[in-house]
Structures are given as C-alpha cells and as structure tokens.
Amino acid sequence: MINLSVIKSRHFFATVMLVFALLLSSLAQANLSIRITKGSDQAIPIAIVPFSWSGLGGLDQDVASIIGANFTRTGLFRTLPREDLVSLPTKGSQVVYRDWRLLKVNYLVIGSIESLGGQQIRINYELFDVANQERLLAENVTGKVMDLRRQAHLISDRIYERLTGQQGIFSTKIAYVTAKQQYKSVNYRLHVADADGQRSRSILSSIYPLLSIDWSPDGKKLAYVSFETGRPAIFIHELATGKRIQLTNFQGLNGAPSWSPDGKKIAMTLSRDGNAEIYIYHLDNPRLTRVTQHYAIDTEPSWSPDGKSIIFTSDRSGGPQVYRINLASGEEGRVSFDGNYNARPRYSPDGKEIFMMHRPSGGGLFGIAALNMSTGRTRVLSTSPLDHSPSVSPNGAMVIYALMRGEKGVLGVVSTDGRIQYELPAESGDVLEPAWSPYLK
C-alpha cells in the first residue's frame, strides 16, 4: 500500500519514485483492457453496422466493433447494440432512413471490405445523418489486412472530425510502464500502444525504474528517466531505431523531462547546484540554461503551447503549488491557489487550462483537476486514493493518468468535461506512468 504521508513531505518530487517502487506484481500481457466507469446520459446515439467482407477466409479484426468502441469512449456518442440493428446495409442504396429514425438513431455508419489481392484490402465506408436523410461522408481506405486495427482508428478519426469539427485521437498512441516482480528483482518495461491500449509493444526492458515519460512533438522520440546509472538520469529514445541517448547524469536529481513545442529543447529538474531547480537543455547546441533561482524545490516543468513560458511545481509557498515563469522576462508568479496540494501540471493544447494532481484545502483524496488560466477556477475531474501523473490528449478532450484501484495500479482516462471516465488495467499486475502522444503522421 502507498503511504500517503510521503506525499505530504517537502520532497514531493520523490512521490512518483515511491509509487513506482511499490507497484510490484506480475503482468500477464502488455495490452490493456477497457473498463468504463462513468458514462453520459446525453450521449448521441449512433449505429455502426458490421462491415461486409469480400475475400477468402475471414478477418481477425472487426472494424465496425473497433469504431464503435472508439466512439463509446468519447462520452459524446452511444453506440446502438448490434442486437438492436434492424438491418445490415453495406452501401447507401440499402439504407432505409425510416427504420433508423424509429430506433432514434442520429447517425449511421456502414461499410464494406474487399480484397485487392495478396495482403491488400480496401475499406469503403459511409456516414449518414438520419434525421436529415443526408450522406455526410463517403470514402475509402486502402492498406494491408494486418493493419485493420490502424485503419479502423483512421476511419474513426475521419468520422469524429466530420461530426464534431474536432480532430480525433483514435490514431494516437500512449506510452506507459509496467513492473514485474522476478525473484529478488523487478523487471520494468516501457511500452507504446494504441490509444485504446491495444497493439502494445515493449520498447525497453530494465531492472532499474523508468518514469517521467514525455513524447517529442513529432511523436518520434520519448524522453524519460532511468536509474540504470545508479542515479536518476534522463534519456532520449528513438522509437523507429531503438537508439538511446543519455542526456544527463549529474550528481543528485535528474528528472521530469519536458519537450519544448518546437522539439529543440527539453526542460528538466536538476539538483546539480545543490537544490532542485528548473533547467533547459538545448539539443541543437548542447548546453544548459538555468531557469529558476530559489531555495525551495522547483520541479515538474511543462511548456506552454507557444513555448514562451513554463509552469512547474514548487513548495516555495509551504506546500506543492503550481507556478509559472515567463522565459523572456524571468517574471514568476503563483498560478494555483485552490487546494493544499497541486502538482505535475500540464497545459491543454490551446493553453487555456492546466491539468494537475490536486487535493482540496480541507484534505481528502487526491484527484485530477483542471485549472482555468483566465478565471483561476478549479474543477475536479477525478478522485481516488491517489490520482497522479496526468497527460493530456492532443485535441484536449481527454486526460490519461495513473491511479490506485485497491492495491493495483491502473491507468485512468477522464474527459475534460468530466462526463465520462474509463480505466485501462492490465489483465494482471500494475501499469503506470502514462504519456499521451501528439498527433502522428
């Protein structure tokens, strides 16, 4: 069990390390399952009809089912159960709008999959507005049969953007860490998976803790902290090649790496001068620039979307709170005032809000909260014994974070309007340290 008294200590930057060291249990597989814990009664009904298949044998992925699961997780849509489908059209000429209006369906998705020879396939899909009897989309996607899941995510993104005007995140990735007890040591693995927890692959295995993952803006690299040198050190990992570069190995703390929006710099926490301060590492011409100058602990930096300022966690007010520094002027100011514990801040993509680990002033459970940068108001999105390490989706619609479910570490996801929550547990064991990728090309 996690000792929450540690969270209250002055050295709050060690919290994640403590959590990480305590989550030691077996892991059966790397893929994560989905468990929806909170839905919305205002979700828009949508019917997604099973796609027909023209080819030899069968398909190992159900494209319509993947699309339906994607839309259900957004909280904006409610997918009609398959047993309630009145017909199975696969092309527009087969759609009878009256039937779908009787089911009170707002939108309808149909499609077909055909073999192009060898491993090549084409997916044809159409989106209909039932009330207005209008076809909104009619497109096709070609690719390899082994990539059906990726193609289903791409189709989901296209439909979602057509219906909401917002870019979808179904084709994005998440990174996370698992820990497995092996005799007297622990095996840590760094994974990259689809946003729904599937198609997971391990990119690094280590007997030393791994934490503080952050994606590069182009989605091609990860920065993280490893203890393999005997102390925390920051590494950059190229996903395509597996090449690793060690950035830092100073005495003391080397932690909390955060990529700049242009990908040319990484903000981090170092205690090389005796106290935990925020530094910027310049990648093009390797050098360090010190950002903060304070006797308190300054840690967990995060860049503003325009790259002009950094928010960070500091205990200079007596407890962990969020501060901001203007990189041009050096002007600093406290940002969070509601609650006696606010840490690990992360900007929304539009810069209007920050998401952070939060505990109310009266005490109680730790949760994930959103702080409006204009009004200063805080709204709580989740609460459990220890919700921490938030990471925001690139469209700003969802936040992924780590939490404890009993004595088990799982990942949680909450919509930024608080209407839907779901969890991503492993089949067995613990999972933690999530990071949501940017949009991927």
PyMOL commands that set and color helices and strands:
alter all, ss='L'
color gray80, all
select helices_A, chain A and resi 12-22+63-74+82-84+92-94+97-102+145-164
alter helices_A, ss='H'
color red, helices_A
select strands_A, chain A and resi 35-38+44-48+52-54+77-79+107-117+120-129+134-144+173-182+185-194+201-206+210-215+221-226+233-238+244-246+254-259+265-270+277-282+287-290+298-303+309-314+321-326+332-334+341-347+353-359+366-372+378-384+388-392+398-405+408-415+421-424+430-436
alter strands_A, ss='S'
color yellow, strands_A
deselect
rebuild
show_as cartoon
